Amino acid sequence: MIRLKGIHKKYVMGRNTVPVLNGIDLSVEEGEMVSIMGSSGSGKTTLLNIIGALDSFDEGSYHFDGKTLRGMTQTEAARFRCENIGFLFQAFHLLPYKTALENVALPLRYRKNEPRRERLSLAAVMLERVGLTDRACHLPSEMSGGQQQRIALARALVTRPRLLLADEPTGALDSATTKEIMCLLKEINREGMTMIIVTHEGEISKETDRTIHIRDGRIIG
């Protein structure tokens, strides 16, 4: 599904140029569950953002399901993300003034001609999928961290993406809730969804099919 070849990325900060990725080669098969590990500043989040078309790259090639991704406009990148990718972050990024159901339905607003009733119906199905039907009308402030992450996961899945990208999805959770979220992710992966998880937790990486280790913008193992 994913093939990166010779990916380089640098940021210009004032008069300084800071290299972040230095020749990344990476392939991910459809249906795989892959973790990426590395210390802070190693480039793992930048790599995830490039895979998710949230960031560009300076050199190299990126193919998604055989299609070359480079030089997309913002509109093209947004369409690609909407059609193919779900995102899950350490910070839940839920809108505090919207209910769980409304938060889950948000990504569907970017689809053309999607009636509100249908959006909410699809969101309700995803809430049931993560076991939070009874919290549909609650605001994020009325839920625990684990429940909020389940809401965020339902939101990531509501467009039925082919790929889920998760950046430290359990970083803000206690150990018991972490196990619950990982069990849910593994169950979804077994149903066929490809997943790439950035983590610094060895226990999380052990649950994935394989682990990519990155240091100083290079894959070291």
GROMACS elastic network, one bead per residue, 0.5 to 0.9 nm:
[ bonds ]
;  ai    aj funct       b0    kb
    1    27     6  0.76489   500
    1    28     6  0.59982   500
    1    29     6  0.51889   500
    1    30     6  0.51780   500
    1    31     6  0.87966   500
    1    63     6  0.78248   500
    1    64     6  0.55193   500
    1    66     6  0.73231   500
    1   194     6  0.87005   500
    2    26     6  0.76959   500
    2    27     6  0.53848   500
    2    28     6  0.50389   500
    2    29     6  0.66996   500
    2    30     6  0.80120   500
    2    51     6  0.81604   500
    2    62     6  0.74510   500
    2    63     6  0.58661   500
    2    65     6  0.63108   500
    2    66     6  0.80854   500
    3    25     6  0.76040   500
    3    26     6  0.58124   500
    3    28     6  0.66590   500
    3    29     6  0.88080   500
    3    61     6  0.80089   500
    3    62     6  0.58225   500
    3    63     6  0.51479   500
    3    64     6  0.66093   500
    3    65     6  0.83296   500
    3    66     6  0.83988   500
    4     7     6  0.65334   500
    4    24     6  0.68109   500
    4    25     6  0.51911   500
    4    27     6  0.62616   500
    4    51     6  0.86018   500
    4    60     6  0.74850   500
    4    61     6  0.58091   500
    4    63     6  0.65241   500
    4    64     6  0.88076   500
    5    23     6  0.73504   500
    5    24     6  0.62204   500
    5    26     6  0.67076   500
    5    27     6  0.85953   500
    5    60     6  0.55601   500
    5    61     6  0.52324   500
    5    62     6  0.65838   500
    5    63     6  0.87493   500
    6    22     6  0.76553   500
    6    24     6  0.50530   500
    6    25     6  0.55458   500
    6    26     6  0.88717   500
    6    59     6  0.68776   500
    6    61     6  0.66942   500
    6    62     6  0.89829   500
    7    21     6  0.67519   500
    7    22     6  0.66796   500
    7    25     6  0.68289   500
    7    47     6  0.88918   500
    7    57     6  0.67505   500
    7    58     6  0.73918   500
    7    59     6  0.55303   500
    7    61     6  0.64755   500
    7    62     6  0.78812   500
    8    19     6  0.78962   500
    8    20     6  0.75226   500
    8    23     6  0.52001   500
    8    24     6  0.68603   500
    8    57     6  0.61259   500
    8    58     6  0.55642   500
    8    59     6  0.50042   500
    8    60     6  0.64277   500
    8   217     6  0.85041   500
    9    18     6  0.87820   500
    9    19     6  0.61892   500
    9    20     6  0.55332   500
    9    22     6  0.68778   500
    9    23     6  0.85463   500
    9    46     6  0.83848   500
    9    47     6  0.89033   500
    9    56     6  0.78905   500
    9    57     6  0.50557   500
    9    58     6  0.52243   500
    9    59     6  0.70748   500
    9   217     6  0.87249   500
   10    17     6  0.66241   500
   10    18     6  0.53905   500
   10    20     6  0.52203   500
   10    21     6  0.68208   500
   10    22     6  0.86045   500
   10    57     6  0.79477   500
   10    58     6  0.72086   500
   11    16     6  0.83769   500
   11    17     6  0.57630   500
   11    18     6  0.51590   500
   11    19     6  0.64267   500
   11    20     6  0.72653   500
   12    15     6  0.71033   500
   12    16     6  0.58119   500
   12    18     6  0.61782   500
   12    19     6  0.87250   500
   13    16     6  0.51720   500
   13    17     6  0.60823   500
   13    18     6  0.71751   500
   14    17     6  0.79268   500
   19    22     6  0.69931   500
   19   216     6  0.86998   500
   19   217     6  0.77022   500
   20    41     6  0.79558   500
   20    42     6  0.73667   500
   20    43     6  0.55520   500
   20    46     6  0.76053   500
   20   216     6  0.70742   500
   20   217     6  0.52805   500
   20   218     6  0.88748   500
   21    24     6  0.66644   500
   21    42     6  0.82954   500
   21    43     6  0.60484   500
   21    44     6  0.87200   500
   21    46     6  0.78408   500
   21    47     6  0.75113   500
   21    57     6  0.88636   500
   21   216     6  0.73440   500
   21   218     6  0.64258   500
   22   216     6  0.78028   500
   22   217     6  0.51356   500
   22   218     6  0.56480   500
   22   219     6  0.89331   500
   23    59     6  0.83289   500
   23    60     6  0.76407   500
   23   217     6  0.77193   500
   23   218     6  0.66007   500
   23   219     6  0.85564   500
   24    47     6  0.85690   500
   24    60     6  0.84320   500
   24   217     6  0.75033   500
   24   218     6  0.60227   500
   24   219     6  0.65068   500
   25   218     6  0.87736   500
   25   219     6  0.77070   500
   26   212     6  0.89122   500
   26   219     6  0.85136   500
   28    31     6  0.86268   500
   28    32     6  0.67323   500
   28    33     6  0.86589   500
   28    34     6  0.77024   500
   28   194     6  0.84470   500
   28   196     6  0.86716   500
   29    32     6  0.56124   500
   29    33     6  0.89009   500
   29   194     6  0.77345   500
   30    33     6  0.89376   500
   30    65     6  0.88508   500
   30   162     6  0.84478   500
   30   163     6  0.85025   500
   30   192     6  0.78193   500
   30   193     6  0.75569   500
   30   194     6  0.55967   500
   30   195     6  0.88547   500
   31   162     6  0.88403   500
   31   163     6  0.86777   500
   31   189     6  0.67646   500
   31   190     6  0.77537   500
   31   191     6  0.83566   500
   31   193     6  0.53058   500
   31   195     6  0.74000   500
   32   189     6  0.75965   500
   32   192     6  0.81821   500
   32   193     6  0.76523   500
   32   194     6  0.50844   500
   32   195     6  0.63078   500
   32   196     6  0.81019   500
   32   208     6  0.83284   500
   32   209     6  0.66386   500
   32   210     6  0.85268   500
   33   186     6  0.81495   500
   33   189     6  0.68155   500
   33   193     6  0.82977   500
   33   194     6  0.58993   500
   33   196     6  0.59523   500
   33   197     6  0.77084   500
   33   207     6  0.86584   500
   33   208     6  0.52839   500
   33   209     6  0.53721   500
   33   210     6  0.72249   500
   34   194     6  0.83106   500
   34   195     6  0.61756   500
   34   197     6  0.62135   500
   34   198     6  0.86435   500
   34   205     6  0.79815   500
   34   208     6  0.55742   500
   34   209     6  0.57831   500
   34   210     6  0.52956   500
   34   211     6  0.58500   500
   34   212     6  0.73950   500
   35   195     6  0.82354   500
   35   196     6  0.56189   500
   35   198     6  0.56702   500
   35   199     6  0.68479   500
   35   204     6  0.80297   500
   35   205     6  0.55586   500
   35   206     6  0.86895   500
   35   207     6  0.87852   500
   35   208     6  0.62071   500
   35   209     6  0.79242   500
   35   210     6  0.64400   500
   35   212     6  0.61235   500
   35   213     6  0.85479   500
   36    44     6  0.66843   500
   36    48     6  0.89161   500
   36   196     6  0.72960   500
   36   197     6  0.60846   500
   36   199     6  0.62696   500
   36   200     6  0.82417   500
   36   205     6  0.77842   500
   36   210     6  0.87660   500
   36   211     6  0.57039   500
   36   213     6  0.59369   500
   36   214     6  0.71858   500
   37    42     6  0.88463   500
   37    44     6  0.70967   500
   37   197     6  0.86656   500
   37   198     6  0.61140   500
   37   199     6  0.55127   500
   37   200     6  0.55678   500
   37   201     6  0.79779   500
   37   202     6  0.84032   500
   37   205     6  0.78103   500
   37   211     6  0.70225   500
   37   212     6  0.61816   500
   37   214     6  0.61965   500
   37   215     6  0.87216   500
   38    41     6  0.80585   500
   38    42     6  0.56922   500
   38    43     6  0.78225   500
   38    44     6  0.65729   500
   38   198     6  0.84960   500
   38   199     6  0.77919   500
   38   200     6  0.65243   500
   38   212     6  0.86025   500
   38   213     6  0.58612   500
   38   214     6  0.50746   500
   38   215     6  0.59289   500
   38   216     6  0.87800   500
   39    42     6  0.55032   500
   39    43     6  0.85709   500
   39    44     6  0.84502   500
   39   200     6  0.71754   500
   39   214     6  0.80429   500
   39   215     6  0.71163   500
   39   216     6  0.88789   500
   40    43     6  0.78261   500
   40    44     6  0.83467   500
   40   200     6  0.88138   500
   41    44     6  0.76708   500
   41    45     6  0.85410   500
   41   215     6  0.83654   500
   41   216     6  0.73795   500
   41   217     6  0.84053   500
   42    45     6  0.83111   500
   42    46     6  0.88922   500
   42   214     6  0.62574   500
   42   217     6  0.54644   500
   42   218     6  0.79924   500
   43    46     6  0.52383   500
   43    47     6  0.61459   500
   43    48     6  0.87235   500
   43   214     6  0.72878   500
   43   215     6  0.73606   500
   43   216     6  0.67603   500
   43   217     6  0.50477   500
   43   218     6  0.80754   500
   44    47     6  0.50797   500
   44    48     6  0.62977   500
   44    49     6  0.87126   500
   44   198     6  0.68102   500
   44   199     6  0.89371   500
   44   213     6  0.89077   500
   44   214     6  0.67472   500
   44   215     6  0.84778   500
   44   217     6  0.76404   500
   45    49     6  0.61341   500
   45    50     6  0.86456   500
   45   167     6  0.70084   500
   45   198     6  0.70790   500
   46    49     6  0.50118   500
   46    50     6  0.62579   500
   46    51     6  0.87045   500
   46    55     6  0.74793   500
   47    50     6  0.51862   500
   47    51     6  0.63401   500
   47    52     6  0.86486   500
   47    55     6  0.87037   500
   47   217     6  0.87218   500
   48    51     6  0.51244   500
   48    52     6  0.61747   500
   48    53     6  0.86756   500
   48    54     6  0.85320   500
   48    55     6  0.88827   500
   48   165     6  0.71129   500
   48   166     6  0.83908   500
   48   167     6  0.77603   500
   48   196     6  0.80129   500
   48   197     6  0.85969   500
   48   198     6  0.76554   500
   49    53     6  0.61132   500
   49    55     6  0.54010   500
   49    56     6  0.82892   500
   49   165     6  0.88124   500
   50    53     6  0.50300   500
   50    54     6  0.58656   500
   50    56     6  0.58919   500
   50    57     6  0.69034   500
   50    62     6  0.88473   500
   51    54     6  0.76787   500
   51    55     6  0.81619   500
   51    62     6  0.79937   500
   51    64     6  0.87140   500
   51   165     6  0.84950   500
   52    55     6  0.76110   500
   52    77     6  0.89125   500
   52    80     6  0.88520   500
   52    81     6  0.67598   500
   52    85     6  0.68037   500
   52    86     6  0.85830   500
   52    87     6  0.82355   500
   52   163     6  0.89688   500
   52   165     6  0.72641   500
   53    56     6  0.68935   500
   53    69     6  0.84011   500
   53    72     6  0.87861   500
   53    77     6  0.59862   500
   53    78     6  0.79921   500
   53    80     6  0.77960   500
   53    81     6  0.68794   500
   54    77     6  0.76752   500
   54    78     6  0.85590   500
   54    81     6  0.85025   500
   56    70     6  0.77345   500
   56    71     6  0.79127   500
   56    72     6  0.88959   500
   57    60     6  0.75468   500
   57    61     6  0.87248   500
   57    70     6  0.82110   500
   61    68     6  0.73397   500
   61    69     6  0.75451   500
   61    70     6  0.74632   500
   62    67     6  0.82329   500
   62    68     6  0.59088   500
   62    69     6  0.55295   500
   62    70     6  0.71111   500
   63    66     6  0.54154   500
   63    67     6  0.51413   500
   63    69     6  0.58616   500
   63    70     6  0.88408   500
   64    67     6  0.51556   500
   64    68     6  0.65620   500
   64    69     6  0.70097   500
   65    68     6  0.85610   500
   69    72     6  0.69689   500
   69    77     6  0.89718   500
   72    75     6  0.78320   500
   72    76     6  0.56007   500
   72    77     6  0.57828   500
   73    76     6  0.50953   500
   73    77     6  0.61067   500
   73    78     6  0.85063   500
   74    77     6  0.50940   500
   74    78     6  0.60593   500
   74    79     6  0.85788   500
   75    78     6  0.51199   500
   75    79     6  0.62039   500
   75    80     6  0.86247   500
   76    79     6  0.51085   500
   76    80     6  0.61466   500
   76    81     6  0.86752   500
   77    80     6  0.50319   500
   77    81     6  0.62158   500
   77    82     6  0.85862   500
   78    81     6  0.51666   500
   78    82     6  0.61139   500
   78    83     6  0.86284   500
   79    82     6  0.50660   500
   79    83     6  0.61360   500
   79    84     6  0.85238   500
   79   110     6  0.85809   500
   80    83     6  0.53046   500
   80    84     6  0.60011   500
   80    85     6  0.76276   500
   81    84     6  0.53171   500
   81    86     6  0.74044   500
   81   161     6  0.85550   500
   82    85     6  0.62679   500
   82    86     6  0.77478   500
   82   107     6  0.75296   500
   82   108     6  0.85362   500
   82   110     6  0.75141   500
   82   111     6  0.81273   500
   82   159     6  0.71877   500
   82   161     6  0.77540   500
   83    86     6  0.89610   500
   83   159     6  0.72831   500
   83   160     6  0.82246   500
   83   161     6  0.63984   500
   83   162     6  0.82155   500
   84   159     6  0.83201   500
   84   160     6  0.79252   500
   84   162     6  0.51977   500
   84   163     6  0.62161   500
   84   164     6  0.86749   500
   85   156     6  0.80336   500
   85   157     6  0.87300   500
   85   159     6  0.84219   500
   85   160     6  0.83618   500
   85   162     6  0.61189   500
   85   164     6  0.57732   500
   85   165     6  0.72141   500
   86   153     6  0.85554   500
   86   155     6  0.80830   500
   86   157     6  0.60937   500
   86   158     6  0.84326   500
   86   159     6  0.76667   500
   86   160     6  0.79739   500
   86   161     6  0.57137   500
   86   162     6  0.79398   500
   86   163     6  0.62761   500
   86   165     6  0.62094   500
   86   166     6  0.84239   500
   87   152     6  0.85799   500
   87   153     6  0.80053   500
   87   155     6  0.85430   500
   87   156     6  0.53766   500
   87   157     6  0.84585   500
   87   163     6  0.86790   500
   87   164     6  0.58860   500
   87   165     6  0.50146   500
   87   166     6  0.58998   500
   87   167     6  0.80843   500
   88    91     6  0.85214   500
   88    92     6  0.75312   500
   88   149     6  0.82836   500
   88   152     6  0.65566   500
   88   153     6  0.62075   500
   88   155     6  0.86662   500
   88   156     6  0.63460   500
   88   164     6  0.74350   500
   88   165     6  0.62075   500
   88   167     6  0.63337   500
   88   168     6  0.82973   500
   88   169     6  0.62051   500
   89    92     6  0.59532   500
   89    93     6  0.77209   500
   89   149     6  0.85379   500
   89   152     6  0.81345   500
   89   165     6  0.84087   500
   89   166     6  0.57163   500
   89   168     6  0.62061   500
   89   169     6  0.51967   500
   89   170     6  0.85351   500
   89   171     6  0.89699   500
   90    93     6  0.86680   500
   90   149     6  0.82872   500
   90   166     6  0.80924   500
   90   167     6  0.61715   500
   90   168     6  0.50472   500
   90   170     6  0.63456   500
   90   171     6  0.56995   500
   90   172     6  0.61909   500
   90   173     6  0.87863   500
   91    94     6  0.85455   500
   91   149     6  0.84722   500
   91   168     6  0.87779   500
   91   169     6  0.80066   500
   91   171     6  0.86262   500
   91   172     6  0.75105   500
   92   145     6  0.85286   500
   92   148     6  0.66018   500
   92   149     6  0.58994   500
   92   151     6  0.83710   500
   92   152     6  0.58995   500
   92   153     6  0.89327   500
   92   169     6  0.86040   500
   93    96     6  0.87585   500
   93   152     6  0.75529   500
   94    97     6  0.88049   500
   94    98     6  0.80701   500
   94   100     6  0.84081   500
   94   103     6  0.63870   500
   94   104     6  0.88426   500
   94   140     6  0.69104   500
   94   148     6  0.77098   500
   94   151     6  0.81842   500
   94   152     6  0.69421   500
   95    98     6  0.56416   500
   95    99     6  0.81908   500
   95   102     6  0.89544   500
   95   103     6  0.65464   500
   95   139     6  0.86696   500
   95   140     6  0.76477   500
   96    99     6  0.77716   500
   96   103     6  0.89067   500
   96   139     6  0.64316   500
   96   140     6  0.57369   500
   96   141     6  0.68836   500
   97   139     6  0.67296   500
   97   140     6  0.80508   500
   98   101     6  0.79542   500
   98   102     6  0.57062   500
   98   103     6  0.60374   500
   98   137     6  0.87966   500
   98   138     6  0.83767   500
   98   139     6  0.61161   500
   98   140     6  0.78162   500
   99   102     6  0.51273   500
   99   103     6  0.61062   500
   99   104     6  0.86232   500
   99   135     6  0.85059   500
   99   136     6  0.65797   500
   99   137     6  0.52381   500
   99   138     6  0.51859   500
   99   140     6  0.69382   500
  100   103     6  0.51286   500
  100   104     6  0.62440   500
  100   105     6  0.86784   500
  100   127     6  0.82666   500
  100   132     6  0.88608   500
  100   135     6  0.66599   500
  100   137     6  0.60787   500
  100   138     6  0.58621   500
  100   139     6  0.60461   500
  100   140     6  0.67504   500
  100   148     6  0.83395   500
  100   151     6  0.63925   500
  100   152     6  0.89491   500
  101   104     6  0.52786   500
  101   105     6  0.62904   500
  101   106     6  0.88974   500
  101   120     6  0.67530   500
  101   123     6  0.60372   500
  101   124     6  0.64513   500
  101   127     6  0.73565   500
  101   133     6  0.87479   500
  101   135     6  0.81563   500
  101   137     6  0.64707   500
  101   138     6  0.82376   500
  101   151     6  0.83645   500
  102   105     6  0.50928   500
  102   106     6  0.63419   500
  102   119     6  0.89605   500
  102   120     6  0.70773   500
  102   123     6  0.77216   500
  102   136     6  0.82153   500
  102   137     6  0.84444   500
  103   106     6  0.53907   500
  103   107     6  0.84288   500
  103   123     6  0.85510   500
  103   151     6  0.76398   500
  103   152     6  0.79866   500
  103   155     6  0.67950   500
  104   107     6  0.72916   500
  104   108     6  0.85587   500
  104   120     6  0.82414   500
  104   122     6  0.88637   500
  104   123     6  0.54667   500
  104   124     6  0.82122   500
  104   126     6  0.77840   500
  104   127     6  0.77383   500
  104   151     6  0.65727   500
  104   152     6  0.70898   500
  104   153     6  0.84833   500
  104   154     6  0.60025   500
  104   156     6  0.77808   500
  104   157     6  0.86839   500
  104   158     6  0.69002   500
  105   108     6  0.56361   500
  105   109     6  0.73132   500
  105   116     6  0.87879   500
  105   119     6  0.56961   500
  105   120     6  0.58240   500
  105   121     6  0.86049   500
  105   122     6  0.73801   500
  105   123     6  0.50733   500
  105   124     6  0.84496   500
  105   154     6  0.89937   500
  105   155     6  0.66480   500
  105   158     6  0.71416   500
  106   109     6  0.56322   500
  106   110     6  0.80387   500
  106   119     6  0.82964   500
  106   123     6  0.88175   500
  106   155     6  0.73851   500
  107   110     6  0.59935   500
  107   111     6  0.79204   500
  107   155     6  0.70718   500
  107   156     6  0.80240   500
  107   158     6  0.74465   500
  107   159     6  0.70002   500
  108   111     6  0.54692   500
  108   112     6  0.86821   500
  108   114     6  0.72523   500
  108   116     6  0.89655   500
  108   119     6  0.61283   500
  108   122     6  0.88648   500
  108   123     6  0.88170   500
  108   158     6  0.75005   500
  108   159     6  0.65996   500
  109   112     6  0.75066   500
  109   113     6  0.87946   500
  109   114     6  0.70243   500
  109   115     6  0.88383   500
  109   116     6  0.82135   500
  109   119     6  0.76570   500
  110   114     6  0.84637   500
  111   114     6  0.59539   500
  112   115     6  0.88910   500
  114   117     6  0.84520   500
  114   118     6  0.67253   500
  114   119     6  0.66156   500
  115   118     6  0.53231   500
  115   119     6  0.63358   500
  115   120     6  0.88376   500
  116   120     6  0.62130   500
  116   121     6  0.85185   500
  117   120     6  0.52856   500
  117   121     6  0.61696   500
  117   122     6  0.87803   500
  118   122     6  0.62376   500
  118   123     6  0.85362   500
  119   122     6  0.52950   500
  119   123     6  0.62026   500
  119   124     6  0.86790   500
  120   124     6  0.60886   500
  120   125     6  0.87072   500
  121   124     6  0.51104   500
  121   125     6  0.65144   500
  121   126     6  0.89524   500
  122   125     6  0.51534   500
  122   126     6  0.65439   500
  122   127     6  0.88108   500
  122   158     6  0.67815   500
  122   159     6  0.87239   500
  123   126     6  0.51362   500
  123   127     6  0.62207   500
  123   128     6  0.86707   500
  123   154     6  0.75879   500
  123   155     6  0.75653   500
  123   158     6  0.62215   500
  124   127     6  0.50163   500
  124   128     6  0.62568   500
  124   129     6  0.85964   500
  124   133     6  0.69634   500
  124   136     6  0.74938   500
  125   128     6  0.51748   500
  125   129     6  0.62760   500
  125   133     6  0.84351   500
  125   154     6  0.89594   500
  125   158     6  0.84001   500
  126   130     6  0.64846   500
  126   131     6  0.86160   500
  126   132     6  0.87941   500
  126   133     6  0.87162   500
  126   151     6  0.87805   500
  126   153     6  0.88117   500
  126   154     6  0.52224   500
  126   155     6  0.76316   500
  126   157     6  0.71405   500
  126   158     6  0.60950   500
  127   130     6  0.53399   500
  127   131     6  0.61925   500
  127   132     6  0.52143   500
  127   133     6  0.53151   500
  127   134     6  0.87546   500
  127   135     6  0.83763   500
  127   136     6  0.72454   500
  127   150     6  0.82442   500
  127   151     6  0.70273   500
  127   154     6  0.59682   500
  127   155     6  0.85866   500
  128   132     6  0.57182   500
  128   134     6  0.86423   500
  128   154     6  0.88604   500
  129   132     6  0.77447   500
  129   133     6  0.84628   500
  129   154     6  0.75244   500
  130   133     6  0.81778   500
  130   150     6  0.60961   500
  130   151     6  0.76329   500
  130   153     6  0.78078   500
  130   154     6  0.65273   500
  130   184     6  0.75282   500
  131   134     6  0.81426   500
  131   150     6  0.82361   500
  132   135     6  0.53224   500
  132   136     6  0.68448   500
  132   147     6  0.76098   500
  132   150     6  0.77801   500
  132   151     6  0.77546   500
  133   136     6  0.54431   500
  133   137     6  0.88675   500
  134   137     6  0.77976   500
  134   138     6  0.85683   500
  135   138     6  0.52566   500
  135   139     6  0.83537   500
  135   142     6  0.89897   500
  135   143     6  0.81063   500
  135   147     6  0.87063   500
  136   139     6  0.84588   500
  138   141     6  0.81301   500
  138   142     6  0.61754   500
  138   143     6  0.74577   500
  139   142     6  0.54424   500
  139   143     6  0.71706   500
  140   143     6  0.53805   500
  140   144     6  0.80357   500
  140   145     6  0.88687   500
  140   147     6  0.85098   500
  140   148     6  0.62913   500
  140   151     6  0.87576   500
  141   144     6  0.78562   500
  141   148     6  0.87945   500
  143   146     6  0.80380   500
  143   147     6  0.58145   500
  143   148     6  0.62296   500
  144   147     6  0.51600   500
  144   148     6  0.61921   500
  144   149     6  0.86956   500
  145   148     6  0.50579   500
  145   149     6  0.62320   500
  145   150     6  0.86675   500
  145   172     6  0.76368   500
  145   173     6  0.66039   500
  145   174     6  0.88888   500
  145   177     6  0.84764   500
  146   149     6  0.51479   500
  146   150     6  0.63053   500
  146   151     6  0.87136   500
  146   170     6  0.88618   500
  146   172     6  0.88638   500
  146   173     6  0.65638   500
  146   174     6  0.84246   500
  146   177     6  0.57635   500
  146   178     6  0.79359   500
  146   180     6  0.83876   500
  146   181     6  0.77108   500
  147   150     6  0.50323   500
  147   151     6  0.62830   500
  147   152     6  0.86643   500
  147   177     6  0.89894   500
  148   152     6  0.62150   500
  148   153     6  0.85987   500
  149   153     6  0.60715   500
  149   154     6  0.85538   500
  149   169     6  0.78295   500
  149   170     6  0.84010   500
  149   173     6  0.87820   500
  149   181     6  0.79846   500
  150   154     6  0.61520   500
  150   155     6  0.85514   500
  150   181     6  0.73470   500
  150   184     6  0.89941   500
  151   154     6  0.50627   500
  151   155     6  0.62216   500
  151   156     6  0.86639   500
  152   155     6  0.50218   500
  152   156     6  0.62437   500
  152   157     6  0.87479   500
  153   157     6  0.62701   500
  153   158     6  0.86477   500
  153   185     6  0.88751   500
  154   157     6  0.50993   500
  154   158     6  0.59897   500
  155   158     6  0.53044   500
  155   159     6  0.79673   500
  156   159     6  0.71914   500
  156   160     6  0.81132   500
  156   161     6  0.79268   500
  156   164     6  0.74807   500
  157   160     6  0.51534   500
  157   161     6  0.63329   500
  157   164     6  0.79595   500
  158   161     6  0.78280   500
  160   163     6  0.88868   500
  161   164     6  0.69585   500
  161   193     6  0.78862   500
  162   192     6  0.84838   500
  162   193     6  0.58189   500
  162   194     6  0.63748   500
  162   195     6  0.87393   500
  163   193     6  0.61218   500
  163   195     6  0.57455   500
  163   196     6  0.78427   500
  164   193     6  0.72132   500
  164   194     6  0.62619   500
  164   196     6  0.64590   500
  164   197     6  0.82708   500
  165   194     6  0.86914   500
  165   195     6  0.59569   500
  165   196     6  0.50832   500
  165   197     6  0.60721   500
  165   198     6  0.81208   500
  166   169     6  0.56697   500
  166   195     6  0.75885   500
  166   196     6  0.62608   500
  166   198     6  0.61729   500
  166   199     6  0.85623   500
  167   170     6  0.86667   500
  167   171     6  0.87754   500
  167   196     6  0.84975   500
  167   197     6  0.59563   500
  167   199     6  0.67526   500
  168   171     6  0.51634   500
  168   172     6  0.82520   500
  168   197     6  0.70620   500
  168   198     6  0.54862   500
  168   200     6  0.74593   500
  168   201     6  0.86935   500
  169   172     6  0.76324   500
  169   173     6  0.84320   500
  169   178     6  0.86101   500
  169   181     6  0.84212   500
  169   197     6  0.77479   500
  169   198     6  0.80083   500
  169   199     6  0.77608   500
  170   173     6  0.52335   500
  170   174     6  0.79444   500
  170   175     6  0.86519   500
  170   177     6  0.80943   500
  170   178     6  0.54712   500
  170   179     6  0.88481   500
  170   181     6  0.74330   500
  170   182     6  0.82371   500
  170   199     6  0.82879   500
  170   201     6  0.89865   500
  170   204     6  0.86439   500
  171   174     6  0.83243   500
  171   178     6  0.83406   500
  171   199     6  0.79135   500
  171   200     6  0.85109   500
  171   201     6  0.84353   500
  172   178     6  0.88513   500
  173   176     6  0.81152   500
  173   177     6  0.59871   500
  173   178     6  0.58085   500
  174   177     6  0.54622   500
  174   178     6  0.60008   500
  174   179     6  0.87950   500
  175   179     6  0.63571   500
  175   180     6  0.88254   500
  176   179     6  0.53168   500
  176   180     6  0.65800   500
  176   181     6  0.89717   500
  177   181     6  0.62601   500
  177   182     6  0.85931   500
  178   181     6  0.52153   500
  178   182     6  0.61296   500
  178   183     6  0.85543   500
  178   204     6  0.87205   500
  179   182     6  0.51180   500
  179   183     6  0.60508   500
  179   184     6  0.85857   500
  179   204     6  0.88773   500
  180   183     6  0.51983   500
  180   184     6  0.63274   500
  180   185     6  0.87393   500
  181   184     6  0.51034   500
  181   185     6  0.61910   500
  181   186     6  0.86563   500
  182   186     6  0.60461   500
  182   187     6  0.84490   500
  182   204     6  0.76157   500
  182   207     6  0.79306   500
  183   186     6  0.51870   500
  183   187     6  0.61399   500
  183   188     6  0.86972   500
  184   187     6  0.50948   500
  184   188     6  0.62920   500
  184   189     6  0.85965   500
  185   188     6  0.51594   500
  185   189     6  0.60949   500
  185   190     6  0.86445   500
  185   195     6  0.85541   500
  186   190     6  0.61221   500
  186   191     6  0.87118   500
  186   207     6  0.80191   500
  186   208     6  0.82292   500
  187   190     6  0.51784   500
  187   191     6  0.66546   500
  188   191     6  0.51754   500
  188   192     6  0.70114   500
  188   193     6  0.63660   500
  189   192     6  0.52565   500
  189   194     6  0.63233   500
  189   195     6  0.69425   500
  190   193     6  0.71579   500
  197   204     6  0.88087   500
  197   205     6  0.82568   500
  197   208     6  0.86017   500
  198   205     6  0.87949   500
  199   202     6  0.79032   500
  199   204     6  0.70805   500
  199   205     6  0.71897   500
  200   204     6  0.81512   500
  200   205     6  0.82369   500
  201   204     6  0.54214   500
  201   205     6  0.66083   500
  201   206     6  0.89481   500
  202   205     6  0.51102   500
  202   206     6  0.62419   500
  202   207     6  0.89537   500
  203   206     6  0.52807   500
  203   207     6  0.69208   500
  204   207     6  0.54493   500
  204   208     6  0.72307   500
  205   208     6  0.54146   500
  205   209     6  0.83362   500
  205   210     6  0.75091   500
  205   211     6  0.61697   500
  206   209     6  0.78496   500
  206   210     6  0.78798   500
  206   211     6  0.79360   500
  207   210     6  0.85520   500
  208   211     6  0.70391   500
  211   221     6  0.81651   500
  212   219     6  0.69053   500
  212   220     6  0.78998   500
  212   221     6  0.60399   500
  213   218     6  0.84419   500
  213   219     6  0.57447   500
  213   220     6  0.56882   500
  213   221     6  0.51589   500
  214   217     6  0.63673   500
  214   218     6  0.53985   500
  214   220     6  0.56292   500
  214   221     6  0.72882   500
  215   218     6  0.53410   500
  215   219     6  0.63970   500
  215   220     6  0.65756   500
  216   219     6  0.84480   500
